[in-house]
Amino acid sequence: MLPAIGREDRLVGEDPRITGMAACCALGGDARTAWRNLLAGTTGLRPDGTGTVTGAMPHPPWEGEGDPWAACIAGVAREAIGDAGEDPARALADPATGLVVATTKGDIEGLRRPGRPDSLGPFLRRVRRALGHQGPAELVSAACASGSAALVRADRLVRGRVCRRVLVIGADRLDPFLVEGFRCLGAMAPGPCRPYDDEREGLSLGEAVAALWIEGGSGPGVRLAGTGQSQDAAGMVRPDPSGGGLALAIRRALAEAGGGATGAICGHGTATEANDAMEAEAFRAVFGTSPPPVFGIKGATGHTLGACGTLEALVSAIALREGLLPPTAGHRAGSLGLDVTLSPRALPEGRILSVNSGFGGLNVALVLEASR
């Protein structure tokens, strides 16, 4: 278990930077393919065998002998470490390398498997075993804010000099239990979801593994310039309609980042009526009547639950590196007062704000900026 690190420890060490990244999601089996398809306006949402529209990964990675789901996660993670120019085996064997895994259910099928109950603790051990990881590790399960909350944790660990570098993994897979659970809540759209659109009817579920390699120091990469969290506790599943909790998390992240313009917002954008309206209220509360351009990826990937914050930070990092904002798949027209991207456009400034909100009222905001 990693030691507790508070806000007062944040300024001790060096700025954390994302120097390596990898992903597998409905848009492709690697980050480059996913980004290319996202820019093209492609959606990975398709009807499954029951006719339910979901964002499934290209090849079911949990089928096979041994522990294929953990092996899939480990494979994506090693790719992220290699993307940073590191040797994965050597880096993972270093006791100064931390691991933070973000998920809502881990391997939910394992919970139902006779003789193999699989809670989140054993799931973390399975991932560590597949990786060959030797350093400190923990698992973050904070509903749909898990991935971004895990990045806040990595930020504290690097700045607090607890770890020299941290591997952050977001991973969740589709399962009939999850699909039926959201259907019972009345949250599922009958077709592909439409973030921030006036005709949005609910979310589409997806699955993904996304991994980010975080290390301190100066140099090229994408700097994690500021983080903010809040808890509005408005309800178990519905957000605070005023957006006050999310606005507080955003203000905290911007304050930690210091001066500088926000060029764009990567929104949570679940395409549920309540969430998208809440986000619009929060953005106006912070930025006034003309918030920065907003884009969302869930119309292309589906809502990947505990992985979405990590995947959206990855997309934001690529957008900063490329100086280009992707279109928002599924969005046609909206009256929420947001400038939602309909096609690729140049990033006007060097910062992107990425936000997520989860059941129970947890809100997380991240400020990312290019570091050269």
C-alpha positions in Angstrom: 0.0 0.0 0.0 1.3 3.4 -0.9 1.6 6.0 1.9 -0.9 8.8 2.3 0.1 12.1 0.6 -1.8 15.2 1.3 -2.2 18.5 -0.6 0.5 20.1 1.5 3.0 17.7 0.0 2.3 18.6 -3.6 5.0 21.3 -4.0 7.8 19.2 -2.5 9.1 17.4 -5.6 9.2 17.9 -9.3 6.4 18.5 -11.8 4.9 15.1 -13.0 4.9 14.6 -16.7 3.2 12.1 -19.0 6.1 10.7 -21.0 4.6 7.4 -22.3 1.1 6.3 -23.2 -0.8 3.3 -24.7 -4.4 2.3 -25.0 -6.8 -0.3 -26.4 -10.4 0.7 -26.8 -13.3 0.6 -29.3 -11.5 2.9 -31.6 -8.5 0.7 -32.0 -6.0 -1.6 -30.4 -3.4 1.1 -29.9 -3.3 4.8 -29.1 -2.2 5.9 -32.6 -5.0 4.1 -34.3 -7.6 5.3 -31.8 -6.4 8.9 -32.2 -6.6 8.7 -36.0 -10.1 7.3 -35.9 -11.2 9.9 -33.4 -9.9 12.7 -35.6 -11.8 11.2 -38.6 -15.1 11.3 -36.6 -15.3 7.5 -36.5 -17.3 5.9 -33.8 -16.5 2.5 -32.3 -20.1 2.1 -31.0 -21.8 -1.0 -32.5 -24.7 -3.2 -31.6 -23.7 -6.3 -29.7 -25.2 -9.8 -30.0 -28.3 -8.6 -28.1 -28.7 -5.4 -30.2 -27.4 -3.1 -27.4 -25.0 -0.5 -28.7 -21.7 -0.7 -26.9 -18.0 0.2 -27.5 -16.2 -3.1 -27.5 -12.5 -3.5 -27.9 -11.4 -5.0 -31.3 -10.6 -8.5 -29.9 -12.0 -9.9 -26.7 -8.7 -10.0 -24.7 -10.0 -12.0 -21.8 -10.6 -15.2 -23.8 -7.9 -17.9 -23.6 -5.9 -19.9 -21.1 -4.3 -18.6 -17.9 -5.3 -15.0 -17.0 -5.8 -13.3 -20.3 -7.5 -10.2 -18.9 -4.6 -9.4 -16.6 -2.2 -10.2 -19.5 -4.1 -7.8 -21.8 -3.8 -5.0 -19.2 -0.1 -5.8 -18.7 0.5 -5.7 -22.4 -0.9 -2.2 -22.8 1.0 -1.0 -19.7 4.3 -2.3 -21.1 3.6 -0.5 -24.4 3.2 2.8 -22.4 6.5 2.3 -20.7 8.2 1.5 -24.0 6.7 4.6 -25.5 8.6 6.6 -22.8 11.9 5.0 -24.0 12.2 2.7 -20.9 12.8 -1.0 -20.7 9.5 -2.3 -19.2 11.0 -5.3 -17.3 13.7 -3.1 -15.7 11.4 -0.3 -14.9 8.7 -2.5 -13.3 11.3 -4.3 -11.2 12.6 -1.0 -9.7 11.2 -0.5 -6.2 10.9 3.2 -6.9 8.2 2.6 -9.6 4.7 3.0 -8.2 1.6 1.5 -9.7 -1.9 2.9 -9.5 -4.7 0.9 -11.1 -8.1 2.5 -11.7 -11.2 0.4 -12.2 -14.8 0.2 -11.1 -15.2 -3.6 -11.1 -11.8 -5.0 -12.0 -12.9 -8.4 -13.4 -16.6 -8.5 -12.7 -17.0 -11.9 -14.3 -14.6 -13.3 -11.6 -17.1 -12.2 -8.9 -19.5 -14.8 -10.3 -17.1 -17.5 -11.1 -17.5 -20.6 -8.8 -14.4 -21.2 -6.7 -12.7 -17.9 -7.8 -14.3 -14.9 -6.1 -12.4 -11.9 -7.4 -12.7 -8.7 -5.3 -10.6 -5.7 -6.2 -7.7 -6.6 -3.9 -7.0 -9.9 -5.7 -7.5 -8.2 -9.0 -4.7 -5.8 -8.2 -2.5 -8.7 -7.3 -3.3 -10.4 -10.6 -2.3 -7.3 -12.5 1.0 -6.9 -10.5 1.8 -10.5 -11.2 1.2 -10.2 -14.9 3.4 -7.1 -15.0 6.2 -8.4 -12.8 5.8 -5.2 -10.7 7.9 -5.0 -7.5 7.2 -1.5 -6.1 4.4 -0.1 -4.1 0.9 -0.4 -5.6 -2.7 0.5 -4.9 -6.1 0.4 -6.6 -8.5 3.3 -7.0 -12.2 2.6 -7.4 -14.1 5.8 -7.4 -16.9 5.1 -9.9 -16.6 7.0 -13.1 -14.0 9.4 -11.7 -11.5 6.5 -10.9 -9.1 7.1 -13.8 -8.7 10.8 -13.2 -8.5 10.3 -9.4 -5.7 7.8 -10.0 -3.8 10.5 -11.9 -4.2 12.8 -8.9 -2.7 10.1 -6.8 0.2 9.7 -9.1 0.7 13.5 -9.0 1.0 13.4 -5.2 3.4 10.4 -5.2 5.8 12.0 -7.7 5.7 15.4 -6.1 6.0 14.0 -2.6 9.1 12.0 -3.8 7.5 8.7 -2.7 8.0 7.3 -6.2 10.4 8.4 -8.9 7.8 7.4 -11.5 4.2 5.9 -11.4 2.5 3.7 -13.9 -1.2 4.6 -14.0 -3.6 2.1 -15.6 -7.3 2.5 -16.2 -9.1 -0.8 -17.1 -12.8 -1.9 -17.3 -14.5 -4.4 -19.5 -18.0 -4.8 -20.7 -20.2 -7.3 -18.9 -23.9 -8.2 -19.0 -24.3 -7.3 -15.4 -23.0 -3.8 -16.0 -25.2 -3.3 -19.1 -28.3 -4.4 -17.3 -27.5 -2.3 -14.2 -27.3 0.9 -16.3 -30.4 -0.2 -18.2 -32.3 -0.5 -14.9 -31.2 3.0 -14.0 -32.8 4.2 -17.2 -29.4 5.6 -18.3 -28.8 3.6 -21.5 -29.4 5.3 -24.9 -31.3 3.2 -27.5 -28.6 4.0 -30.1 -25.1 5.5 -30.1 -24.8 8.2 -27.4 -24.8 11.9 -28.4 -22.7 14.0 -25.9 -24.0 17.6 -25.2 -26.6 17.2 -28.0 -30.2 18.5 -27.5 -31.5 15.1 -28.5 -29.3 13.0 -26.2 -31.1 10.0 -24.7 -28.5 8.5 -22.4 -25.1 6.8 -22.4 -23.4 4.0 -24.3 -21.2 1.7 -22.3 -17.7 0.9 -23.5 -14.5 -0.9 -22.4 -10.9 0.1 -22.5 -7.4 -0.3 -21.1 -5.4 2.9 -21.0 -1.9 3.3 -19.4 0.1 6.5 -18.7 3.8 6.6 -17.6 4.3 9.5 -15.1 7.7 10.8 -14.1 9.1 13.9 -12.5 11.5 16.5 -13.8 11.8 18.8 -16.8 11.9 17.9 -20.5 9.5 16.9 -23.2 6.1 15.4 -22.4 2.8 16.6 -21.1 2.9 18.2 -17.7 0.3 17.6 -15.1 0.1 21.2 -14.1 -2.8 21.2 -11.7 -5.4 18.9 -10.1 -8.6 19.4 -8.1 -11.1 17.2 -6.4 -14.5 17.8 -4.7 -17.4 15.9 -3.3 -20.8 17.4 -3.7 -22.8 14.4 -2.3 -25.9 15.5 -4.1 -27.1 11.9 -4.6 -26.1 8.3 -5.3 -26.4 8.5 -9.1 -27.5 12.0 -10.1 -25.1 14.9 -10.1 -25.7 18.3 -8.4 -27.6 20.2 -11.1 -26.0 23.5 -10.1 -22.6 22.1 -11.1 -21.1 23.6 -7.9 -19.1 20.6 -7.0 -17.5 20.2 -10.4 -16.9 24.0 -10.5 -15.0 23.8 -7.2 -12.8 21.0 -8.5 -12.0 23.0 -11.6 -11.1 26.1 -9.6 -8.8 24.1 -7.4 -7.0 22.6 -10.4 -6.7 26.0 -12.1 -5.3 27.5 -8.9 -2.7 24.8 -8.6 -1.7 25.3 -12.2 -1.1 29.0 -11.8 -1.6 31.6 -14.5 -2.3 30.6 -18.1 -5.2 30.4 -20.5 -7.3 27.2 -20.9 -7.5 26.4 -24.6 -10.1 23.6 -24.4 -12.0 21.3 -22.1 -12.2 17.5 -22.4 -15.6 17.0 -20.9 -17.0 14.0 -19.1 -19.8 14.1 -21.7 -21.8 11.0 -20.8 -24.8 12.1 -22.9 -27.2 11.7 -20.1 -29.5 14.7 -19.7 -28.5 15.5 -16.2 -24.7 15.1 -16.5 -24.3 17.2 -19.6 -26.4 20.0 -18.3 -24.5 19.9 -15.0 -21.2 20.2 -16.8 -22.4 23.2 -18.8 -23.5 25.0 -15.5 -20.0 24.3 -14.0 -18.1 25.5 -17.1 -20.1 28.8 -17.1 -19.6 29.2 -13.4 -15.9 29.1 -13.8 -15.3 30.7 -17.3 -18.4 32.9 -17.7 -20.7 32.9 -20.6 -18.1 31.8 -23.2 -16.3 28.8 -21.9 -13.4 27.3 -23.9 -14.2 24.8 -26.7 -15.4 21.5 -25.4 -14.9 18.0 -26.8 -15.8 14.6 -25.6 -14.9 11.1 -26.7 -17.6 8.9 -25.3 -19.6 9.1 -28.5 -16.7 7.3 -30.1 -15.5 5.0 -27.3 -18.6 4.6 -25.1 -18.4 5.3 -21.4 -15.5 3.2 -20.2 -16.3 3.7 -16.5 -13.1 3.5 -14.4 -10.9 3.7 -17.4 -12.5 6.9 -18.9 -10.4 9.4 -17.0 -7.2 7.8 -17.9 -8.2 7.4 -21.6 -9.4 11.0 -21.8 -6.2 12.3 -20.2 -4.3 10.2 -22.9 -6.4 11.8 -25.7 -5.9 15.3 -24.1 -2.1 14.6 -24.0 -2.1 13.7 -27.7 -4.2 16.7 -28.6 -1.6 18.9 -26.8 1.2 17.3 -28.6 -0.5 17.6 -32.0 -2.0 21.0 -31.3 -5.3 19.7 -32.6 -8.7 19.1 -31.0 -10.8 16.1 -32.1 -14.5 16.3 -33.1 -17.2 15.1 -30.6 -18.7 12.0 -32.2 -22.5 11.9 -31.9 -22.9 15.6 -31.4 -25.0 17.5 -33.9 -26.5 20.6 -32.2 -26.9 21.8 -28.7 -28.4 24.7 -26.7 -26.3 24.2 -23.5 -24.2 27.3 -24.4 -21.1 25.2 -25.1 -18.8 25.5 -28.1 -18.7 21.7 -28.8 -16.2 20.6 -31.5 -17.9 19.3 -34.6 -14.7 18.8 -36.6 -10.9 18.9 -35.9 -9.7 22.3 -35.0 -6.5 23.9 -33.9 -5.9 24.1 -30.2 -5.9 27.8 -29.4 -3.8 27.7 -26.2 -1.4 25.3 -24.6 -3.6 23.9 -21.8 -6.5 21.4 -21.7 -8.8 20.9 -18.8 -10.0 17.4 -18.4 -12.9 16.7 -16.0 -14.8 13.6 -14.7 -17.6 13.1 -12.3 -18.7 9.8 -10.6 -21.6 8.3 -8.8 -21.8 9.5 -5.2 -20.7 13.0 -6.2 -16.9 12.8 -6.7 -15.6 15.4 -9.2 -12.0 15.5 -10.5 -10.3 18.1 -12.7 -6.9 17.9 -14.3 -5.0 20.7 -16.0 -2.6 19.4 -18.7 -0.1 21.4 -20.7 2.6 20.7 -23.2 6.2 20.5 -21.8 9.0 21.0 -24.3 
